[in-house]
Amino acid sequence: MTIKNKSDDKALAAKMVEEDFRESLKSMRAMGARQDVAYCEGGAPPADLPPGDGEGLFIPFVLGSRGKLTKQEARAGARMWREASARYPKAHFHLVLLGYDQDPREVWEFSDVTRYVRWWARFAGLDDLDTALRFFGPSSPTGQPDPIALFFLGACGVFGEGFKQQVLATANMKPTPKH
């Protein structure tokens, strides 16, 4: 598909985000995941959140969407993260970035994505490896580590360039130039 102007670019980004969201819901259903909380955009949580501390709850947390990777969106998403993780301390959170599944490149190959993820992580308080390990490591509240989340954050440079290079080398991925 040829992008002719900025409005075409925004329309394509919105279409990719919608397709990714639909596919993530299908995947969750196929896994048999409980889907009480699926998506919340704009910084305000839904009014009908499930009760409890999140035990047994799988939350696909959308930290951003293609075409909306601004510092303001990173702050809003980080605020939602802090609220959701405080409200559901025993939930399993799965980090989702919508709009990139159809693109053959890896997300860390986009400088705007890596910059956005680093902003989001800093605002969310997840830019420290020890803190991130509390949510996604072996001692997470669910007891189920999420190496994909740690890899994603690391590959985007959240824990520094040295950690990024090590993560990508370990996974046999091509490191990208520092942005």
Backbone as JSON Lines, residues from 0, in Angstrom:
{"i":0,"aa":"M","n":[0.84,-1.17,0.0],"ca":[0.0,0.0,0.0],"c":[0.89,1.24,0.0]}
{"i":1,"aa":"T","n":[0.58,2.17,-0.87],"ca":[1.35,3.4,-0.97],"c":[0.71,4.48,-0.11]}
{"i":2,"aa":"I","n":[1.51,5.13,0.69],"ca":[1.02,6.22,1.53],"c":[1.29,7.52,0.79]}
{"i":3,"aa":"K","n":[0.21,8.27,0.51],"ca":[0.32,9.48,-0.29],"c":[0.53,10.73,0.54]}
{"i":4,"aa":"N","n":[-0.08,10.8,1.71],"ca":[0.05,11.99,2.54],"c":[-0.16,11.63,4.0]}
{"i":5,"aa":"K","n":[-0.04,12.64,4.89],"ca":[-0.14,12.38,6.33],"c":[-1.49,11.79,6.73]}
{"i":6,"aa":"S","n":[-2.58,12.22,6.09],"ca":[-3.88,11.68,6.47],"c":[-3.98,10.22,6.06]}
{"i":7,"aa":"D","n":[-3.36,9.83,4.92],"ca":[-3.31,8.41,4.55],"c":[-2.51,7.63,5.59]}
{"i":8,"aa":"D","n":[-1.4,8.22,6.05],"ca":[-0.56,7.58,7.04],"c":[-1.34,7.35,8.34]}
{"i":9,"aa":"K","n":[-2.1,8.35,8.78],"ca":[-2.9,8.22,10.0],"c":[-4.01,7.2,9.82]}
{"i":10,"aa":"A","n":[-4.64,7.18,8.66],"ca":[-5.7,6.21,8.4],"c":[-5.13,4.79,8.4]}
{"i":11,"aa":"L","n":[-3.97,4.61,7.8],"ca":[-3.33,3.3,7.79],"c":[-2.95,2.87,9.19]}
{"i":12,"aa":"A","n":[-2.41,3.78,9.98],"ca":[-2.04,3.47,11.37],"c":[-3.27,3.05,12.15]}
{"i":13,"aa":"A","n":[-4.37,3.77,12.0],"ca":[-5.61,3.43,12.72],"c":[-6.12,2.06,12.31]}
{"i":14,"aa":"K","n":[-6.04,1.74,11.02],"ca":[-6.47,0.43,10.54],"c":[-5.59,-0.68,11.12]}
{"i":15,"aa":"M","n":[-4.28,-0.46,11.17],"ca":[-3.36,-1.46,11.71],"c":[-3.62,-1.67,13.21]}
{"i":16,"aa":"V","n":[-3.91,-0.59,13.92],"ca":[-4.2,-0.69,15.36],"c":[-5.46,-1.53,15.56]}
{"i":17,"aa":"E","n":[-6.49,-1.25,14.78],"ca":[-7.75,-1.99,14.91],"c":[-7.55,-3.47,14.6]}
{"i":18,"aa":"E","n":[-6.8,-3.79,13.55],"ca":[-6.54,-5.19,13.19],"c":[-5.76,-5.89,14.3]}
{"i":19,"aa":"D","n":[-4.74,-5.24,14.84],"ca":[-3.96,-5.83,15.92],"c":[-4.82,-6.1,17.14]}
{"i":20,"aa":"F","n":[-5.71,-5.17,17.46],"ca":[-6.58,-5.33,18.62],"c":[-7.49,-6.53,18.43]}
{"i":21,"aa":"R","n":[-8.12,-6.64,17.26],"ca":[-8.99,-7.79,16.99],"c":[-8.23,-9.11,17.1]}
{"i":22,"aa":"E","n":[-7.03,-9.14,16.53],"ca":[-6.22,-10.37,16.57],"c":[-5.81,-10.72,18.0]}
{"i":23,"aa":"S","n":[-5.49,-9.71,18.81],"ca":[-5.1,-10.0,20.2],"c":[-6.29,-10.57,20.98]}
{"i":24,"aa":"L","n":[-7.5,-10.07,20.71],"ca":[-8.68,-10.63,21.38],"c":[-8.92,-12.07,20.95]}
{"i":25,"aa":"K","n":[-8.74,-12.36,19.66],"ca":[-8.9,-13.74,19.18],"c":[-7.89,-14.66,19.86]}
{"i":26,"aa":"S","n":[-6.66,-14.21,19.96],"ca":[-5.61,-15.01,20.61],"c":[-5.95,-15.27,22.07]}
{"i":27,"aa":"M","n":[-6.44,-14.25,22.75],"ca":[-6.8,-14.42,24.16],"c":[-7.93,-15.44,24.3]}
{"i":28,"aa":"R","n":[-8.94,-15.35,23.43],"ca":[-10.05,-16.32,23.48],"c":[-9.54,-17.73,23.24]}
{"i":29,"aa":"A","n":[-8.63,-17.88,22.26],"ca":[-8.08,-19.19,21.94],"c":[-7.3,-19.78,23.12]}
{"i":30,"aa":"M","n":[-6.67,-18.92,23.92],"ca":[-5.92,-19.38,25.09],"c":[-6.84,-19.65,26.27]}
{"i":31,"aa":"G","n":[-8.09,-19.23,26.16],"ca":[-9.03,-19.41,27.26],"c":[-8.84,-18.39,28.37]}
{"i":32,"aa":"A","n":[-8.21,-17.26,28.03],"ca":[-7.95,-16.23,29.05],"c":[-9.24,-15.51,29.43]}
{"i":33,"aa":"R","n":[-9.37,-15.24,30.7],"ca":[-10.47,-14.43,31.2],"c":[-10.3,-13.01,30.67]}
{"i":34,"aa":"Q","n":[-11.35,-12.41,30.15],"ca":[-11.22,-11.13,29.48],"c":[-12.06,-10.04,30.13]}
{"i":35,"aa":"D","n":[-11.92,-9.85,31.4],"ca":[-12.69,-8.81,32.07],"c":[-12.2,-7.41,31.71]}
{"i":36,"aa":"V","n":[-10.91,-7.28,31.5],"ca":[-10.33,-5.98,31.15],"c":[-9.55,-6.19,29.86]}
{"i":37,"aa":"A","n":[-9.92,-5.48,28.81],"ca":[-9.23,-5.71,27.56],"c":[-8.54,-4.47,27.03]}
{"i":38,"aa":"Y","n":[-9.2,-3.34,27.02],"ca":[-8.6,-2.18,26.39],"c":[-9.2,-0.92,26.97]}
{"i":39,"aa":"C","n":[-8.36,0.02,27.22],"ca":[-8.82,1.28,27.77],"c":[-7.96,2.37,27.17]}
{"i":40,"aa":"E","n":[-8.56,3.23,26.37],"ca":[-7.78,4.28,25.72],"c":[-8.25,5.64,26.23]}
{"i":41,"aa":"G","n":[-7.34,6.56,26.34],"ca":[-7.7,7.92,26.71],"c":[-7.47,8.25,28.16]}
{"i":42,"aa":"G","n":[-6.91,7.33,28.92],"ca":[-6.53,7.65,30.29],"c":[-7.58,7.41,31.34]}
{"i":43,"aa":"A","n":[-8.8,7.03,30.95],"ca":[-9.85,6.8,31.94],"c":[-10.23,5.32,31.95]}
{"i":44,"aa":"P","n":[-10.14,4.68,33.11],"ca":[-10.5,3.26,33.16],"c":[-12.01,3.08,32.99]}
{"i":45,"aa":"P","n":[-12.43,1.94,32.46],"ca":[-13.86,1.68,32.32],"c":[-14.54,1.68,33.68]}
{"i":46,"aa":"A","n":[-15.81,2.03,33.7],"ca":[-16.56,2.1,34.96],"c":[-16.86,0.73,35.53]}
{"i":47,"aa":"D","n":[-16.87,-0.31,34.69],"ca":[-17.29,-1.63,35.14],"c":[-16.12,-2.6,35.34]}
{"i":48,"aa":"L","n":[-15.06,-2.13,35.98],"ca":[-13.91,-3.0,36.24],"c":[-14.3,-4.1,37.23]}
{"i":49,"aa":"P","n":[-13.73,-5.29,37.04],"ca":[-14.07,-6.39,37.95],"c":[-13.54,-6.14,39.35]}
{"i":50,"aa":"P","n":[-14.24,-6.68,40.35],"ca":[-13.78,-6.52,41.74],"c":[-12.59,-7.43,42.02]}
{"i":51,"aa":"G","n":[-11.97,-7.2,43.16],"ca":[-10.9,-8.07,43.62],"c":[-9.52,-7.51,43.37]}
{"i":52,"aa":"D","n":[-8.51,-8.36,43.67],"ca":[-7.12,-7.94,43.57],"c":[-6.46,-8.39,42.27]}
{"i":53,"aa":"G","n":[-7.26,-9.01,41.39],"ca":[-6.73,-9.42,40.1],"c":[-6.23,-10.84,40.05]}
{"i":54,"aa":"E","n":[-6.33,-11.58,41.12],"ca":[-5.85,-12.96,41.1],"c":[-6.58,-13.74,40.01]}
{"i":55,"aa":"G","n":[-5.81,-14.37,39.14],"ca":[-6.37,-15.12,38.03],"c":[-6.79,-14.28,36.84]}
{"i":56,"aa":"L","n":[-6.56,-12.99,36.91],"ca":[-6.96,-12.08,35.84],"c":[-5.8,-11.82,34.9]}
{"i":57,"aa":"F","n":[-6.03,-11.96,33.62],"ca":[-5.05,-11.68,32.58],"c":[-5.43,-10.36,31.95]}
{"i":58,"aa":"I","n":[-4.54,-9.37,32.01],"ca":[-4.84,-8.05,31.48],"c":[-3.87,-7.7,30.36]}
{"i":59,"aa":"P","n":[-4.36,-7.69,29.12],"ca":[-3.53,-7.19,28.03],"c":[-3.51,-5.67,28.13]}
{"i":60,"aa":"F","n":[-2.39,-5.14,28.55],"ca":[-2.28,-3.7,28.8],"c":[-1.74,-3.01,27.56]}
{"i":61,"aa":"V","n":[-2.58,-2.19,26.93],"ca":[-2.19,-1.46,25.73],"c":[-1.43,-0.21,26.16]}
{"i":62,"aa":"L","n":[-0.11,-0.23,25.95],"ca":[0.69,0.91,26.38],"c":[0.81,1.97,25.3]}
{"i":63,"aa":"G","n":[0.4,1.65,24.08],"ca":[0.44,2.64,23.02],"c":[-0.09,2.09,21.71]}
{"i":64,"aa":"S","n":[-0.31,3.0,20.78],"ca":[-0.85,2.65,19.46],"c":[-0.1,3.42,18.38]}
{"i":65,"aa":"R","n":[0.15,2.75,17.28],"ca":[0.8,3.38,16.14],"c":[0.04,4.64,15.76]}
{"i":66,"aa":"G","n":[0.76,5.69,15.5],"ca":[0.16,6.96,15.14],"c":[-0.15,7.84,16.35]}
{"i":67,"aa":"K","n":[0.03,7.3,17.56],"ca":[-0.25,8.06,18.78],"c":[0.9,7.92,19.78]}
{"i":68,"aa":"L","n":[2.11,8.0,19.31],"ca":[3.27,7.78,20.17],"c":[3.88,9.11,20.62]}
{"i":69,"aa":"T","n":[3.09,9.89,21.34],"ca":[3.54,11.18,21.84],"c":[3.91,11.07,23.32]}
{"i":70,"aa":"K","n":[4.64,12.05,23.78],"ca":[5.01,12.09,25.19],"c":[3.76,12.2,26.06]}
{"i":71,"aa":"Q","n":[2.77,12.95,25.59],"ca":[1.51,13.1,26.33],"c":[0.8,11.75,26.45]}
{"i":72,"aa":"E","n":[0.77,10.97,25.36],"ca":[0.16,9.64,25.4],"c":[0.94,8.71,26.33]}
{"i":73,"aa":"A","n":[2.27,8.84,26.32],"ca":[3.1,8.02,27.21],"c":[2.78,8.31,28.68]}
{"i":74,"aa":"R","n":[2.61,9.59,28.99],"ca":[2.25,9.96,30.37],"c":[0.87,9.4,30.75]}
{"i":75,"aa":"A","n":[-0.11,9.52,29.83],"ca":[-1.46,9.03,30.11],"c":[-1.44,7.51,30.27]}
{"i":76,"aa":"G","n":[-0.73,6.83,29.39],"ca":[-0.63,5.37,29.48],"c":[0.07,4.92,30.75]}
{"i":77,"aa":"A","n":[1.09,5.65,31.15],"ca":[1.82,5.32,32.39],"c":[0.93,5.53,33.61]}
{"i":78,"aa":"R","n":[0.11,6.56,33.58],"ca":[-0.83,6.81,34.68],"c":[-1.83,5.63,34.77]}
{"i":79,"aa":"M","n":[-2.3,5.19,33.61],"ca":[-3.21,4.03,33.59],"c":[-2.51,2.79,34.14]}
{"i":80,"aa":"W","n":[-1.24,2.6,33.78],"ca":[-0.47,1.46,34.28],"c":[-0.37,1.5,35.81]}
{"i":81,"aa":"R","n":[-0.02,2.66,36.33],"ca":[0.12,2.77,37.78],"c":[-1.2,2.48,38.48]}
{"i":82,"aa":"E","n":[-2.3,2.99,37.92],"ca":[-3.62,2.74,38.52],"c":[-4.01,1.27,38.41]}
{"i":83,"aa":"A","n":[-3.83,0.68,37.23],"ca":[-4.22,-0.72,37.02],"c":[-3.37,-1.67,37.85]}
{"i":84,"aa":"S","n":[-2.06,-1.44,37.9],"ca":[-1.19,-2.35,38.66],"c":[-1.39,-2.2,40.16]}
{"i":85,"aa":"A","n":[-1.8,-1.01,40.61],"ca":[-2.12,-0.83,42.04],"c":[-3.47,-1.47,42.37]}
{"i":86,"aa":"R","n":[-4.43,-1.32,41.47],"ca":[-5.76,-1.88,41.7],"c":[-5.75,-3.41,41.64]}
{"i":87,"aa":"Y","n":[-4.95,-3.97,40.74],"ca":[-4.88,-5.42,40.53],"c":[-3.46,-5.93,40.76]}
{"i":88,"aa":"P","n":[-3.0,-5.92,42.01],"ca":[-1.61,-6.3,42.27],"c":[-1.29,-7.77,41.97]}
{"i":89,"aa":"K","n":[-2.3,-8.62,41.86],"ca":[-2.05,-10.04,41.6],"c":[-2.38,-10.44,40.16]}
{"i":90,"aa":"A","n":[-2.7,-9.48,39.32],"ca":[-3.04,-9.77,37.92],"c":[-1.78,-10.03,37.1]}
{"i":91,"aa":"H","n":[-1.98,-10.75,36.02],"ca":[-0.9,-10.95,35.05],"c":[-1.1,-9.94,33.93]}
{"i":92,"aa":"F","n":[-0.17,-9.02,33.79],"ca":[-0.26,-7.99,32.76],"c":[0.58,-8.41,31.56]}
{"i":93,"aa":"H","n":[0.0,-8.25,30.4],"ca":[0.69,-8.53,29.14],"c":[0.77,-7.21,28.39]}
{"i":94,"aa":"L","n":[1.98,-6.74,28.13],"ca":[2.17,-5.46,27.45],"c":[1.88,-5.59,25.95]}
{"i":95,"aa":"V","n":[1.09,-4.66,25.44],"ca":[0.68,-4.69,24.03],"c":[0.94,-3.32,23.41]}
{"i":96,"aa":"L","n":[1.51,-3.33,22.22],"ca":[1.71,-2.13,21.43],"c":[1.0,-2.39,20.1]}
{"i":97,"aa":"L","n":[-0.07,-1.68,19.87],"ca":[-0.92,-1.95,18.71],"c":[-0.44,-1.24,17.44]}
{"i":98,"aa":"G","n":[-0.63,-1.94,16.32],"ca":[-0.39,-1.34,15.02],"c":[0.88,-1.77,14.32]}
{"i":99,"aa":"Y","n":[1.58,-2.75,14.86],"ca":[2.85,-3.15,14.27],"c":[2.91,-4.61,13.85]}
{"i":100,"aa":"D","n":[1.88,-5.38,14.1],"ca":[1.93,-6.8,13.78],"c":[2.08,-7.09,12.29]}
{"i":101,"aa":"Q","n":[1.51,-6.25,11.44],"ca":[1.59,-6.49,9.99],"c":[2.89,-5.99,9.38]}
{"i":102,"aa":"D","n":[3.67,-5.26,10.13],"ca":[4.92,-4.73,9.63],"c":[6.02,-5.78,9.83]}
{"i":103,"aa":"P","n":[6.81,-6.07,8.82],"ca":[7.84,-7.11,8.96],"c":[9.0,-6.73,9.89]}
{"i":104,"aa":"R","n":[9.15,-5.45,10.17],"ca":[10.24,-5.02,11.06],"c":[9.87,-5.29,12.51]}
{"i":105,"aa":"E","n":[10.88,-5.41,13.34],"ca":[10.68,-5.56,14.78],"c":[10.4,-4.18,15.36]}
{"i":106,"aa":"V","n":[9.64,-4.13,16.45],"ca":[9.26,-2.83,17.0],"c":[10.45,-1.99,17.43]}
{"i":107,"aa":"W","n":[11.51,-2.62,17.88],"ca":[12.67,-1.84,18.33],"c":[13.46,-1.27,17.15]}
{"i":108,"aa":"E","n":[13.04,-1.56,15.93],"ca":[13.67,-0.96,14.77],"c":[13.03,0.39,14.4]}
{"i":109,"aa":"F","n":[12.01,0.79,15.11],"ca":[11.35,2.08,14.9],"c":[11.84,3.04,15.98]}
{"i":110,"aa":"S","n":[12.51,4.11,15.6],"ca":[13.02,5.03,16.6],"c":[11.89,5.69,17.39]}
{"i":111,"aa":"D","n":[10.74,5.97,16.75],"ca":[9.64,6.58,17.49],"c":[9.06,5.61,18.52]}
{"i":112,"aa":"V","n":[9.08,4.32,18.21],"ca":[8.58,3.32,19.16],"c":[9.51,3.22,20.36]}
{"i":113,"aa":"T","n":[10.8,3.1,20.12],"ca":[11.73,2.93,21.24],"c":[11.73,4.16,22.14]}
{"i":114,"aa":"R","n":[11.67,5.35,21.52],"ca":[11.59,6.57,22.31],"c":[10.32,6.57,23.16]}
{"i":115,"aa":"Y","n":[9.19,6.22,22.55],"ca":[7.91,6.19,23.26],"c":[7.93,5.18,24.41]}
{"i":116,"aa":"V","n":[8.43,3.98,24.15],"ca":[8.47,2.94,25.18],"c":[9.36,3.38,26.34]}
{"i":117,"aa":"R","n":[10.47,4.01,26.04],"ca":[11.34,4.52,27.11],"c":[10.63,5.6,27.92]}
{"i":118,"aa":"W","n":[9.91,6.51,27.25],"ca":[9.12,7.52,27.99],"c":[8.1,6.83,28.88]}
{"i":119,"aa":"W","n":[7.33,5.92,28.26],"ca":[6.27,5.23,28.99],"c":[6.83,4.52,30.22]}
{"i":120,"aa":"A","n":[7.91,3.78,30.03],"ca":[8.5,3.03,31.15],"c":[8.98,3.97,32.25]}
{"i":121,"aa":"R","n":[9.61,5.09,31.87],"ca":[10.07,6.04,32.88],"c":[8.88,6.62,33.65]}
{"i":122,"aa":"F","n":[7.83,7.04,32.95],"ca":[6.65,7.61,33.6],"c":[5.91,6.56,34.44]}
{"i":123,"aa":"A","n":[5.96,5.29,33.99],"ca":[5.27,4.21,34.71],"c":[6.09,3.69,35.88]}
{"i":124,"aa":"G","n":[7.37,4.08,35.96],"ca":[8.24,3.59,37.03],"c":[8.81,2.21,36.72]}
{"i":125,"aa":"L","n":[8.83,1.84,35.45],"ca":[9.35,0.52,35.05],"c":[10.69,0.61,34.33]}
{"i":126,"aa":"D","n":[11.38,1.74,34.48],"ca":[12.66,1.89,33.8],"c":[13.83,1.35,34.62]}
{"i":127,"aa":"D","n":[13.53,0.78,35.75],"ca":[14.52,0.13,36.6],"c":[14.3,-1.38,36.48]}
{"i":128,"aa":"L","n":[15.35,-2.13,36.17],"ca":[15.22,-3.56,35.94],"c":[14.63,-4.29,37.15]}
{"i":129,"aa":"D","n":[15.06,-3.92,38.36],"ca":[14.54,-4.59,39.55],"c":[13.03,-4.39,39.69]}
{"i":130,"aa":"T","n":[12.55,-3.19,39.39],"ca":[11.11,-2.91,39.46],"c":[10.38,-3.71,38.39]}
{"i":131,"aa":"A","n":[10.91,-3.72,37.17],"ca":[10.28,-4.48,36.08],"c":[10.24,-5.97,36.41]}
{"i":132,"aa":"L","n":[11.29,-6.47,37.05],"ca":[11.31,-7.89,37.42],"c":[10.2,-8.21,38.43]}
{"i":133,"aa":"R","n":[9.84,-7.25,39.27],"ca":[8.75,-7.5,40.24],"c":[7.43,-7.76,39.52]}
{"i":134,"aa":"F","n":[7.24,-7.15,38.35],"ca":[6.01,-7.36,37.59],"c":[6.12,-8.51,36.6]}
{"i":135,"aa":"F","n":[7.3,-8.68,35.99],"ca":[7.43,-9.61,34.87],"c":[8.46,-10.72,35.1]}
{"i":136,"aa":"G","n":[9.1,-10.74,36.24],"ca":[10.11,-11.76,36.52],"c":[9.53,-12.96,37.23]}
{"i":137,"aa":"P","n":[10.38,-13.9,37.64],"ca":[9.92,-15.13,38.29],"c":[9.21,-14.89,39.62]}
{"i":138,"aa":"S","n":[9.49,-13.76,40.26],"ca":[8.83,-13.49,41.54],"c":[7.67,-12.5,41.37]}
{"i":139,"aa":"S","n":[7.1,-12.45,40.16],"ca":[5.96,-11.57,39.9],"c":[4.78,-12.01,40.77]}
{"i":140,"aa":"P","n":[3.78,-11.16,40.95],"ca":[2.63,-11.5,41.79],"c":[1.92,-12.79,41.37]}
{"i":141,"aa":"T","n":[1.97,-13.11,40.07],"ca":[1.3,-14.32,39.6],"c":[2.21,-15.54,39.72]}
{"i":142,"aa":"G","n":[3.49,-15.31,39.93],"ca":[4.45,-16.42,39.98],"c":[4.79,-16.93,38.59]}
{"i":143,"aa":"Q","n":[4.26,-16.26,37.56],"ca":[4.53,-16.65,36.18],"c":[5.35,-15.55,35.51]}
{"i":144,"aa":"P","n":[6.6,-15.8,35.24],"ca":[7.42,-14.76,34.61],"c":[6.92,-14.47,33.19]}
{"i":145,"aa":"D","n":[7.17,-13.26,32.73],"ca":[6.82,-12.86,31.38],"c":[8.09,-12.38,30.69]}
{"i":146,"aa":"P","n":[8.88,-13.35,30.18],"ca":[10.14,-12.95,29.54],"c":[9.92,-12.11,28.29]}
{"i":147,"aa":"I","n":[8.76,-12.22,27.66],"ca":[8.49,-11.43,26.47],"c":[8.42,-9.94,26.84]}
{"i":148,"aa":"A","n":[7.77,-9.62,27.94],"ca":[7.69,-8.22,28.38],"c":[9.07,-7.68,28.71]}
{"i":149,"aa":"L","n":[9.88,-8.47,29.41],"ca":[11.23,-8.02,29.75],"c":[12.09,-7.85,28.5]}
{"i":150,"aa":"F","n":[11.95,-8.78,27.55],"ca":[12.68,-8.69,26.29],"c":[12.26,-7.41,25.54]}
{"i":151,"aa":"F","n":[10.95,-7.18,25.45],"ca":[10.41,-6.02,24.75],"c":[10.96,-4.73,25.35]}
{"i":152,"aa":"L","n":[10.86,-4.59,26.67],"ca":[11.38,-3.38,27.33],"c":[12.88,-3.24,27.12]}
{"i":153,"aa":"G","n":[13.6,-4.35,27.28],"ca":[15.05,-4.32,27.1],"c":[15.45,-3.99,25.67]}
{"i":154,"aa":"A","n":[14.77,-4.58,24.68],"ca":[15.1,-4.34,23.28],"c":[14.79,-2.9,22.87]}
{"i":155,"aa":"C","n":[13.88,-2.26,23.56],"ca":[13.55,-0.85,23.28],"c":[14.49,0.1,24.02]}
{"i":156,"aa":"G","n":[15.44,-0.44,24.78],"ca":[16.45,0.38,25.44],"c":[16.04,0.93,26.79]}
{"i":157,"aa":"V","n":[14.97,0.38,27.37],"ca":[14.49,0.89,28.65],"c":[15.55,0.77,29.75]}
{"i":158,"aa":"F","n":[16.33,-0.3,29.74],"ca":[17.32,-0.53,30.8],"c":[18.73,-0.16,30.37]}
{"i":159,"aa":"G","n":[18.85,0.6,29.3],"ca":[20.15,1.08,28.84],"c":[20.61,0.36,27.58]}
{"i":160,"aa":"E","n":[21.53,1.0,26.89],"ca":[22.02,0.48,25.61],"c":[22.77,-0.84,25.77]}
{"i":161,"aa":"G","n":[23.57,-0.97,26.83],"ca":[24.31,-2.22,27.05],"c":[23.38,-3.41,27.24]}
{"i":162,"aa":"F","n":[22.34,-3.22,28.03],"ca":[21.35,-4.27,28.27],"c":[20.64,-4.6,26.95]}
{"i":163,"aa":"K","n":[20.3,-3.57,26.19],"ca":[19.63,-3.78,24.9],"c":[20.49,-4.65,23.99]}
{"i":164,"aa":"Q","n":[21.75,-4.3,23.85],"ca":[22.64,-5.07,22.98],"c":[22.76,-6.51,23.45]}
{"i":165,"aa":"Q","n":[22.82,-6.71,24.76],"ca":[22.92,-8.06,25.32],"c":[21.65,-8.86,25.03]}
{"i":166,"aa":"V","n":[20.49,-8.26,25.23],"ca":[19.21,-8.93,24.98],"c":[19.1,-9.34,23.51]}
{"i":167,"aa":"L","n":[19.42,-8.41,22.61],"ca":[19.31,-8.71,21.19],"c":[20.32,-9.75,20.75]}
{"i":168,"aa":"A","n":[21.52,-9.7,21.3],"ca":[22.54,-10.7,20.96],"c":[22.13,-12.08,21.47]}
{"i":169,"aa":"T","n":[21.6,-12.15,22.67],"ca":[21.17,-13.42,23.25],"c":[20.06,-14.05,22.41]}
{"i":170,"aa":"A","n":[19.17,-13.21,21.88],"ca":[18.05,-13.7,21.08],"c":[18.44,-13.84,19.61]}
{"i":171,"aa":"N","n":[19.7,-13.59,19.29],"ca":[20.19,-13.67,17.92],"c":[19.48,-12.68,17.0]}
{"i":172,"aa":"M","n":[19.16,-11.49,17.53],"ca":[18.51,-10.45,16.76],"c":[19.55,-9.42,16.36]}
{"i":173,"aa":"K","n":[19.25,-8.71,15.3],"ca":[20.15,-7.67,14.82],"c":[19.94,-6.4,15.64]}
{"i":174,"aa":"P","n":[20.96,-5.97,16.39],"ca":[20.83,-4.69,17.11],"c":[20.72,-3.54,16.11]}
{"i":175,"aa":"T","n":[19.95,-2.55,16.48],"ca":[19.8,-1.38,15.63],"c":[20.66,-0.24,16.18]}
{"i":176,"aa":"P","n":[20.97,0.73,15.34],"ca":[21.79,1.86,15.82],"c":[21.11,2.6,16.95]}
{"i":177,"aa":"K","n":[21.9,3.18,17.8],"ca":[21.37,3.97,18.92],"c":[20.68,5.22,18.38]}
{"i":178,"aa":"H","n":[19.49,5.5,18.9],"ca":[18.74,6.67,18.46],"c":[18.71,7.71,19.53]}
